[in-house]
Amino acid sequence: MRSRTLVPTLGAFLEGEEAAHSSAPPDWIHLLTGLARAGTRIARVVARTGLTGTLPRTGDRNIHGEAATRIDQYAHNAVVEEVAADEMLCCIISEEAEDHMSIPSSHPDGGCILALDPLDGSSNLGVNVPVGTIFSLLPRARPDATDCGSDDETGCRSDDAPGSALAPSEILRPGRDQIAAGYILYGAATVLVYTSGRGVHGFIRDPESGEFLLNRRDMRIPSPSALHYSTNEAYTRRWDPRQHDLVRHFKRPPPKGAKGFSARYIGSLVADIHRTLLVGGLFMYPAFRGKPEGKLRLMYEAAPMALIMEQAGGRATNGTEDILDLRPRDIHQRTPLFAGARELVDLAACHLGREATDSE
């Protein structure tokens, strides 16, 4: 049996390869280990929730009008508690908070923004479906910057006066500017996947030692891709006709001897993206009648997943434009998302950019 000591832990990997080769600032290592600690805490609570099959409600609704659960708030608090002392951060953007959360003045010069969905898919916990935490690290722009690129050596420091208010132009960064992004999946195992711009790496938590161990180095989405598509077809009658055309294409009988497409849909973004990353295919959450701008949040759901897909050799768009090139108008802006193998995302863009064959 292979010794576990031969498998790098997350900490060892970060201090070795990540510190030596990543363009991300050194402080990023401490932030990611903080996120891993939060993930360990959340995983324990998720396991207990799956055991009871219940989701205690708080009686409140979050800023998106969704019923809030205690576990959503717990996940939010767990992440904030584990990373708020990190001196590289100036603020946190969370699905569970209406506005950005400024970090306490003990380190007012932090120049990075952490954007996160603390517990994506939490409504599925009552039936034990995998859920996850999504995170994105962005550099803060200087208030007078016309270009949102890095303005100093690290992209993570600011010389603004301590305690100065953050302007929208400082925090509304396109996904292309991300320093790093990733997710923690809580399922049969707890898995952490991240990229800092030099490939995508996956770690699995050993339940005995509690350590995250390197499981997949330099992950690549399979190509030629597996013929899988993933979308919520319950919204079929609310789709644009061009989306109908695209799905009809996937359902068309294949040529003799060829393999046709299979449908796969979990209903939890982290789980659907993780499966697509490992086995290939195309994940789609299009706009639909009633949600003309889509449903997923650009800054802390679509953009981090887009960076992961691109770093793994895939692509992510809103149907026609690269997600990473979209500049958000507000921190909770929504977007459609088409993510997966590059050739299938390109195929979707081709269908969505032309006239539909009918108006079903």
DRENDO-1510 file (C-alpha; in Angstrom, 1 decimal, always signed):
<recs>
REC; n; res; u; v; w
REC; 1; MET; +0.0; +0.0; +0.0 .
REC; 2; ARG; +1.3; +3.5; -0.9 .
REC; 3; SER; +2.3; +5.5; +2.1 .
REC; 4; ARG; +0.2; +8.6; +2.7 .
REC; 5; THR; +3.4; +10.5; +3.6 .
REC; 6; LEU; +4.3; +10.3; -0.1 .
REC; 7; VAL; +1.2; +12.4; -1.0 .
REC; 8; PRO; +1.7; +16.1; -0.5 .
REC; 9; THR; -0.6; +17.9; +1.9 .
REC; 10; LEU; -2.2; +21.1; +0.8 .
REC; 11; GLY; +0.2; +23.0; +3.1 .
REC; 12; ALA; +3.3; +21.3; +1.7 .
REC; 13; PHE; +2.1; +21.8; -1.9 .
REC; 14; LEU; +1.4; +25.5; -1.3 .
REC; 15; GLU; +4.7; +26.1; +0.4 .
REC; 16; GLY; +6.6; +24.2; -2.3 .
REC; 17; GLU; +5.3; +24.4; -5.8 .
REC; 18; GLU; +2.8; +27.2; -5.3 .
REC; 19; ALA; +5.3; +29.5; -3.5 .
REC; 20; ALA; +8.0; +28.8; -6.1 .
REC; 21; HIS; +6.0; +29.1; -9.4 .
REC; 22; SER; +2.7; +30.9; -8.8 .
REC; 23; SER; +2.3; +34.6; -9.8 .
REC; 24; ALA; -0.1; +35.0; -6.9 .
REC; 25; PRO; +1.2; +37.0; -3.9 .
REC; 26; PRO; +2.8; +34.9; -1.0 .
REC; 27; ASP; +0.0; +35.9; +1.3 .
REC; 28; TRP; -2.4; +33.9; -0.9 .
REC; 29; ILE; -1.0; +30.7; +0.7 .
REC; 30; HIS; -2.2; +31.8; +4.2 .
REC; 31; LEU; -5.6; +32.8; +2.8 .
REC; 32; LEU; -6.1; +29.4; +1.0 .
REC; 33; THR; -5.2; +27.5; +4.2 .
REC; 34; GLY; -7.8; +29.6; +6.0 .
REC; 35; LEU; -10.4; +28.7; +3.4 .
REC; 36; ALA; -9.5; +25.0; +3.9 .
REC; 37; ARG; -10.0; +25.3; +7.6 .
REC; 38; ALA; -13.4; +26.9; +7.0 .
REC; 39; GLY; -14.2; +24.1; +4.6 .
REC; 40; THR; -13.4; +21.5; +7.3 .
REC; 41; ARG; -15.8; +23.2; +9.7 .
REC; 42; ILE; -18.5; +23.4; +7.1 .
REC; 43; ALA; -18.0; +19.8; +6.0 .
REC; 44; ARG; -18.8; +18.6; +9.6 .
REC; 45; VAL; -22.0; +20.6; +9.8 .
REC; 46; VAL; -23.0; +19.5; +6.3 .
REC; 47; ALA; -22.5; +15.9; +7.3 .
REC; 48; ARG; -24.8; +16.4; +10.3 .
REC; 49; THR; -27.4; +18.1; +8.2 .
REC; 50; GLY; -27.4; +15.2; +5.7 .
REC; 51; LEU; -27.8; +12.8; +8.6 .
REC; 52; THR; -31.0; +14.5; +9.9 .
REC; 53; GLY; -32.3; +15.4; +6.5 .
REC; 54; THR; -33.6; +18.7; +7.7 .
REC; 55; LEU; -32.7; +22.3; +7.0 .
REC; 56; PRO; -33.6; +24.6; +9.9 .
REC; 57; ARG; -34.9; +27.9; +8.6 .
REC; 58; THR; -34.1; +31.2; +10.2 .
REC; 59; GLY; -37.4; +32.8; +9.2 .
REC; 60; ASP; -35.6; +35.4; +7.2 .
REC; 61; ARG; -34.8; +35.8; +3.5 .
REC; 62; ASN; -31.4; +36.7; +2.1 .
REC; 63; ILE; -30.9; +39.7; -0.2 .
REC; 64; HIS; -31.9; +37.6; -3.2 .
REC; 65; GLY; -35.3; +36.7; -1.7 .
REC; 66; GLU; -34.3; +33.1; -0.9 .
REC; 67; ALA; -35.3; +31.5; +2.4 .
REC; 68; ALA; -32.3; +31.7; +4.7 .
REC; 69; THR; -31.1; +28.6; +6.5 .
REC; 70; ARG; -28.9; +28.4; +9.6 .
REC; 71; ILE; -26.3; +26.4; +7.7 .
REC; 72; ASP; -26.0; +29.2; +5.0 .
REC; 73; GLN; -25.3; +31.7; +7.8 .
REC; 74; TYR; -23.0; +29.2; +9.6 .
REC; 75; ALA; -20.9; +28.7; +6.4 .
REC; 76; HIS; -20.7; +32.5; +5.8 .
REC; 77; ASN; -19.6; +33.1; +9.4 .
REC; 78; ALA; -17.1; +30.2; +9.3 .
REC; 79; VAL; -15.3; +31.6; +6.2 .
REC; 80; VAL; -15.3; +35.1; +7.6 .
REC; 81; GLU; -13.9; +34.0; +11.0 .
REC; 82; GLU; -11.1; +32.0; +9.3 .
REC; 83; VAL; -9.9; +34.6; +6.8 .
REC; 84; ALA; -10.8; +38.0; +8.2 .
REC; 85; ALA; -7.4; +38.3; +10.0 .
REC; 86; ASP; -5.5; +37.9; +6.8 .
REC; 87; GLU; -3.7; +41.2; +6.1 .
REC; 88; MET; -4.0; +40.9; +2.3 .
REC; 89; LEU; -7.8; +41.5; +2.4 .
REC; 90; CYS; -9.6; +44.8; +2.3 .
REC; 91; CYS; -13.1; +43.4; +2.0 .
REC; 92; ILE; -15.3; +40.3; +1.6 .
REC; 93; ILE; -18.2; +40.0; -0.9 .
REC; 94; SER; -20.6; +37.2; +0.0 .
REC; 95; GLU; -23.9; +36.0; -1.3 .
REC; 96; GLU; -25.2; +36.3; +2.3 .
REC; 97; ALA; -24.4; +40.0; +2.6 .
REC; 98; GLU; -26.1; +42.9; +0.8 .
REC; 99; ASP; -23.0; +45.0; +0.5 .
REC; 100; HIS; -19.2; +44.3; +0.6 .
REC; 101; MET; -17.9; +43.7; +4.2 .
REC; 102; SER; -14.9; +45.9; +5.0 .
REC; 103; ILE; -12.2; +44.1; +7.0 .
REC; 104; PRO; -11.5; +45.6; +10.5 .
REC; 105; SER; -9.0; +48.4; +10.7 .
REC; 106; SER; -6.3; +46.3; +12.2 .
REC; 107; HIS; -4.9; +46.0; +8.6 .
REC; 108; PRO; -6.5; +48.8; +6.6 .
REC; 109; ASP; -4.0; +48.6; +3.7 .
REC; 110; GLY; -5.1; +45.2; +2.4 .
REC; 111; GLY; -5.5; +45.3; -1.3 .
REC; 112; CYS; -7.4; +42.2; -2.2 .
REC; 113; ILE; -11.1; +41.3; -2.3 .
REC; 114; LEU; -12.5; +37.8; -1.4 .
REC; 115; ALA; -15.7; +37.1; -3.2 .
REC; 116; LEU; -17.6; +33.9; -2.1 .
REC; 117; ASP; -20.7; +31.9; -2.2 .
REC; 118; PRO; -20.4; +30.3; +1.3 .
REC; 119; LEU; -22.7; +27.3; +0.6 .
REC; 120; ASP; -23.9; +26.9; -3.0 .
REC; 121; GLY; -26.8; +24.4; -3.4 .
REC; 122; SER; -27.7; +24.4; +0.3 .
REC; 123; SER; -31.4; +23.7; -0.5 .
REC; 124; ASN; -30.3; +20.3; -1.7 .
REC; 125; LEU; -28.9; +19.2; +1.7 .
REC; 126; GLY; -32.2; +17.7; +2.9 .
REC; 127; VAL; -31.7; +15.0; +0.3 .
REC; 128; ASN; -28.0; +14.7; +0.8 .
REC; 129; VAL; -26.9; +16.1; -2.6 .
REC; 130; PRO; -23.3; +17.4; -2.8 .
REC; 131; VAL; -23.0; +21.2; -2.1 .
REC; 132; GLY; -20.0; +23.5; -2.0 .
REC; 133; THR; -18.2; +26.7; -1.2 .
REC; 134; ILE; -17.0; +28.9; -4.1 .
REC; 135; PHE; -14.3; +31.5; -3.7 .
REC; 136; SER; -12.5; +34.1; -5.8 .
REC; 137; LEU; -9.6; +36.4; -5.0 .
REC; 138; LEU; -9.4; +39.7; -6.8 .
REC; 139; PRO; -7.0; +42.7; -6.6 .
REC; 140; ARG; -8.4; +46.0; -5.4 .
REC; 141; ALA; -8.1; +48.8; -7.9 .
REC; 142; ARG; -6.9; +52.2; -6.9 .
REC; 143; PRO; -9.7; +54.8; -6.8 .
REC; 144; ASP; -8.2; +56.9; -9.6 .
REC; 145; ALA; -7.3; +53.9; -11.8 .
REC; 146; THR; -8.8; +53.8; -15.3 .
REC; 147; ASP; -7.4; +50.4; -15.9 .
REC; 148; CYS; -8.3; +47.7; -13.5 .
REC; 149; GLY; -5.0; +45.8; -13.9 .
REC; 150; SER; -2.5; +45.5; -11.1 .
REC; 151; ASP; -0.9; +48.8; -10.1 .
REC; 152; ASP; +1.9; +47.5; -8.0 .
REC; 153; GLU; +4.2; +44.4; -7.7 .
REC; 154; THR; +1.7; +42.2; -6.1 .
REC; 155; GLY; -1.7; +43.6; -7.1 .
REC; 156; CYS; -2.6; +43.2; -3.4 .
REC; 157; ARG; -1.5; +46.3; -1.6 .
REC; 158; SER; -3.0; +49.8; -1.5 .
REC; 159; ASP; -1.4; +53.0; -0.4 .
REC; 160; ASP; -4.8; +54.7; +0.3 .
REC; 161; ALA; -5.3; +56.3; +3.6 .
REC; 162; PRO; -6.4; +53.9; +6.4 .
REC; 163; GLY; -10.1; +53.5; +6.8 .
REC; 164; SER; -10.9; +55.1; +3.4 .
REC; 165; ALA; -14.2; +54.0; +1.9 .
REC; 166; LEU; -14.2; +51.5; -1.0 .
REC; 167; ALA; -15.6; +52.9; -4.2 .
REC; 168; PRO; -17.4; +50.6; -6.7 .
REC; 169; SER; -14.6; +51.0; -9.2 .
REC; 170; GLU; -12.2; +49.5; -6.7 .
REC; 171; ILE; -14.1; +46.2; -6.2 .
REC; 172; LEU; -16.1; +45.6; -9.4 .
REC; 173; ARG; -13.4; +43.7; -11.2 .
REC; 174; PRO; -13.8; +41.5; -14.3 .
REC; 175; GLY; -13.0; +37.8; -13.8 .
REC; 176; ARG; -9.9; +38.1; -16.0 .
REC; 177; ASP; -8.3; +40.0; -13.1 .
REC; 178; GLN; -8.7; +37.2; -10.6 .
REC; 179; ILE; -5.6; +36.2; -8.7 .
REC; 180; ALA; -7.0; +32.9; -7.8 .
REC; 181; ALA; -10.3; +31.0; -7.6 .
REC; 182; GLY; -11.6; +27.6; -6.4 .
REC; 183; TYR; -14.3; +25.6; -4.7 .
REC; 184; ILE; -14.7; +23.1; -1.8 .
REC; 185; LEU; -17.1; +20.3; -2.6 .
REC; 186; TYR; -18.9; +18.6; +0.3 .
REC; 187; GLY; -20.0; +15.1; -0.9 .
REC; 188; ALA; -18.9; +11.5; -0.4 .
REC; 189; ALA; -15.5; +13.2; +0.2 .
REC; 190; THR; -14.6; +16.8; +0.9 .
REC; 191; VAL; -12.6; +18.0; -2.1 .
REC; 192; LEU; -10.8; +21.3; -2.6 .
REC; 193; VAL; -10.0; +22.5; -6.2 .
REC; 194; TYR; -8.2; +25.7; -6.9 .
REC; 195; THR; -6.2; +27.6; -9.5 .
REC; 196; SER; -3.9; +30.6; -9.1 .
REC; 197; GLY; -3.2; +30.9; -12.9 .
REC; 198; ARG; -0.8; +28.0; -13.3 .
REC; 199; GLY; -3.1; +25.0; -13.8 .
REC; 200; VAL; -5.9; +23.5; -11.7 .
REC; 201; HIS; -5.1; +21.3; -8.7 .
REC; 202; GLY; -7.4; +19.1; -6.6 .
REC; 203; PHE; -7.1; +17.9; -3.0 .
REC; 204; ILE; -9.2; +15.4; -1.0 .
REC; 205; ARG; -9.6; +15.6; +2.7 .
REC; 206; ASP; -8.4; +12.5; +4.6 .
REC; 207; PRO; -11.1; +11.9; +7.3 .
REC; 208; GLU; -8.5; +10.3; +9.6 .
REC; 209; SER; -5.8; +12.9; +9.6 .
REC; 210; GLY; -8.0; +15.9; +8.7 .
REC; 211; GLU; -5.4; +16.9; +6.1 .
REC; 212; PHE; -6.2; +17.9; +2.5 .
REC; 213; LEU; -4.0; +15.6; +0.3 .
REC; 214; LEU; -3.0; +16.2; -3.3 .
REC; 215; ASN; -5.4; +14.1; -5.4 .
REC; 216; ARG; -5.2; +15.6; -8.9 .
REC; 217; ARG; -2.3; +17.7; -10.2 .
REC; 218; ASP; -2.8; +20.0; -13.3 .
REC; 219; MET; -6.4; +18.9; -13.9 .
REC; 220; ARG; -7.5; +19.0; -17.6 .
REC; 221; ILE; -11.0; +18.7; -18.9 .
REC; 222; PRO; -11.1; +15.7; -21.2 .
REC; 223; SER; -10.9; +16.4; -24.9 .
REC; 224; PRO; -12.2; +15.3; -27.2 .
REC; 225; SER; -15.0; +15.8; -24.7 .
REC; 226; ALA; -17.4; +13.2; -23.3 .
REC; 227; LEU; -20.8; +13.7; -24.9 .
REC; 228; HIS; -22.6; +15.0; -21.8 .
REC; 229; TYR; -24.8; +18.1; -21.5 .
REC; 230; SER; -26.1; +19.4; -18.2 .
REC; 231; THR; -29.0; +21.8; -17.8 .
REC; 232; ASN; -32.3; +22.2; -16.0 .
REC; 233; GLU; -34.8; +21.2; -18.6 .
REC; 234; ALA; -37.7; +22.0; -16.3 .
REC; 235; TYR; -37.3; +25.6; -17.7 .
REC; 236; THR; -37.7; +24.4; -21.3 .
REC; 237; ARG; -40.8; +26.5; -22.0 .
REC; 238; ARG; -39.2; +29.6; -20.7 .
REC; 239; TRP; -36.1; +29.3; -22.9 .
REC; 240; ASP; -35.1; +31.4; -25.8 .
REC; 241; PRO; -35.8; +29.5; -29.1 .
REC; 242; ARG; -32.1; +29.3; -29.8 .
REC; 243; GLN; -31.5; +27.4; -26.6 .
REC; 244; HIS; -34.2; +25.0; -27.8 .
REC; 245; ASP; -32.2; +24.5; -31.0 .
REC; 246; LEU; -29.1; +23.8; -29.1 .
REC; 247; VAL; -30.6; +21.1; -26.8 .
REC; 248; ARG; -32.4; +19.6; -29.8 .
REC; 249; HIS; -29.0; +19.3; -31.5 .
REC; 250; PHE; -27.7; +17.3; -28.5 .
REC; 251; LYS; -30.8; +15.0; -28.6 .
REC; 252; ARG; -30.5; +14.3; -32.4 .
REC; 253; PRO; -29.8; +10.7; -33.2 .
REC; 254; PRO; -26.1; +10.2; -33.8 .
REC; 255; PRO; -24.7; +8.8; -37.0 .
REC; 256; LYS; -24.5; +5.0; -37.2 .
REC; 257; GLY; -21.7; +3.7; -35.0 .
REC; 258; ALA; -21.3; +7.0; -33.2 .
REC; 259; LYS; -22.2; +7.7; -29.6 .
REC; 260; GLY; -25.0; +10.2; -28.8 .
REC; 261; PHE; -25.2; +12.8; -26.0 .
REC; 262; SER; -26.3; +11.9; -22.5 .
REC; 263; ALA; -28.0; +14.3; -20.1 .
REC; 264; ARG; -26.5; +14.8; -16.6 .
REC; 265; TYR; -27.8; +17.3; -14.1 .
REC; 266; ILE; -27.4; +17.5; -10.3 .
REC; 267; GLY; -28.8; +20.9; -9.5 .
REC; 268; SER; -25.8; +22.0; -7.4 .
REC; 269; LEU; -23.4; +24.3; -9.3 .
REC; 270; VAL; -20.3; +23.0; -7.6 .
REC; 271; ALA; -21.2; +19.4; -8.1 .
REC; 272; ASP; -22.2; +20.0; -11.8 .
REC; 273; ILE; -19.0; +21.9; -12.6 .
REC; 274; HIS; -16.8; +19.3; -10.7 .
REC; 275; ARG; -18.3; +16.5; -12.7 .
REC; 276; THR; -17.9; +18.4; -16.0 .
REC; 277; LEU; -14.3; +19.2; -15.1 .
REC; 278; LEU; -13.5; +15.5; -14.4 .
REC; 279; VAL; -15.4; +13.8; -17.2 .
REC; 280; GLY; -16.0; +16.5; -19.8 .
REC; 281; GLY; -19.1; +17.8; -21.4 .
REC; 282; LEU; -21.1; +21.1; -21.2 .
REC; 283; PHE; -22.8; +22.7; -18.3 .
REC; 284; MET; -25.5; +25.2; -19.2 .
REC; 285; TYR; -27.6; +27.7; -17.1 .
REC; 286; PRO; -29.1; +29.9; -19.7 .
REC; 287; ALA; -31.2; +33.0; -19.3 .
REC; 288; PHE; -34.9; +32.3; -19.4 .
REC; 289; ARG; -38.2; +34.1; -19.3 .
REC; 290; GLY; -38.4; +35.8; -15.9 .
REC; 291; LYS; -34.6; +35.8; -15.5 .
REC; 292; PRO; -33.3; +37.6; -18.7 .
REC; 293; GLU; -29.9; +38.2; -17.1 .
REC; 294; GLY; -29.6; +34.6; -15.9 .
REC; 295; LYS; -29.6; +33.3; -12.4 .
REC; 296; LEU; -26.0; +32.7; -11.4 .
REC; 297; ARG; -24.0; +35.5; -9.8 .
REC; 298; LEU; -21.1; +36.7; -11.9 .
REC; 299; MET; -18.5; +37.7; -9.3 .
REC; 300; TYR; -18.6; +34.7; -6.9 .
REC; 301; GLU; -20.2; +31.9; -8.9 .
REC; 302; ALA; -19.6; +32.2; -12.7 .
REC; 303; ALA; -16.3; +34.0; -12.8 .
REC; 304; PRO; -14.4; +31.6; -10.4 .
REC; 305; MET; -15.7; +28.6; -12.3 .
REC; 306; ALA; -14.8; +30.3; -15.6 .
REC; 307; LEU; -11.2; +30.7; -14.5 .
REC; 308; ILE; -11.0; +27.1; -13.4 .
REC; 309; MET; -12.4; +25.9; -16.7 .
REC; 310; GLU; -10.0; +28.1; -18.8 .
REC; 311; GLN; -7.0; +26.9; -16.7 .
REC; 312; ALA; -8.1; +23.3; -17.3 .
REC; 313; GLY; -8.3; +23.8; -21.1 .
REC; 314; GLY; -12.0; +24.6; -21.3 .
REC; 315; ARG; -14.0; +27.7; -21.7 .
REC; 316; ALA; -16.9; +29.6; -20.1 .
REC; 317; THR; -19.3; +32.2; -21.7 .
REC; 318; ASN; -22.6; +33.8; -21.1 .
REC; 319; GLY; -23.6; +32.3; -24.4 .
REC; 320; THR; -21.6; +34.6; -26.6 .
REC; 321; GLU; -19.0; +36.5; -24.5 .
REC; 322; ASP; -16.3; +35.1; -22.3 .
REC; 323; ILE; -17.4; +35.2; -18.7 .
REC; 324; LEU; -13.9; +36.4; -17.7 .
REC; 325; ASP; -14.2; +39.5; -19.9 .
REC; 326; LEU; -17.4; +40.7; -18.3 .
REC; 327; ARG; -17.1; +43.7; -15.9 .
REC; 328; PRO; -19.8; +43.5; -13.2 .
REC; 329; ARG; -22.1; +46.5; -12.6 .
REC; 330; ASP; -22.8; +45.4; -9.0 .
REC; 331; ILE; -21.5; +42.8; -6.7 .
REC; 332; HIS; -24.6; +40.6; -7.0 .
REC; 333; GLN; -25.0; +40.9; -10.8 .
REC; 334; ARG; -26.3; +37.7; -12.5 .
REC; 335; THR; -25.3; +36.0; -15.7 .
REC; 336; PRO; -26.1; +33.0; -17.9 .
REC; 337; LEU; -23.3; +30.4; -17.8 .
REC; 338; PHE; -22.1; +27.9; -20.4 .
REC; 339; ALA; -19.0; +26.1; -19.2 .
REC; 340; GLY; -17.1; +23.0; -20.1 .
REC; 341; ALA; -15.1; +21.6; -23.0 .
REC; 342; ARG; -14.0; +24.3; -25.3 .
REC; 343; GLU; -15.5; +22.7; -28.5 .
REC; 344; LEU; -18.9; +22.3; -26.8 .
REC; 345; VAL; -18.9; +25.9; -25.4 .
REC; 346; ASP; -18.0; +27.1; -28.9 .
REC; 347; LEU; -20.8; +25.0; -30.4 .
REC; 348; ALA; -23.3; +26.6; -27.9 .
REC; 349; ALA; -22.1; +30.0; -28.9 .
REC; 350; CYS; -22.6; +29.1; -32.6 .
REC; 351; HIS; -26.2; +28.1; -31.9 .
REC; 352; LEU; -27.0; +31.0; -29.6 .
REC; 353; GLY; -25.6; +33.6; -32.0 .
REC; 354; ARG; -27.9; +32.7; -35.0 .
REC; 355; GLU; -31.5; +32.7; -35.8 .
REC; 356; ALA; -33.6; +29.9; -34.3 .
REC; 357; THR; -35.2; +27.4; -36.7 .
REC; 358; ASP; -38.6; +27.9; -35.0 .
REC; 359; SER; -40.1; +29.7; -32.1 .
REC; 360; GLU; -41.4; +26.8; -30.1 .
</recs>
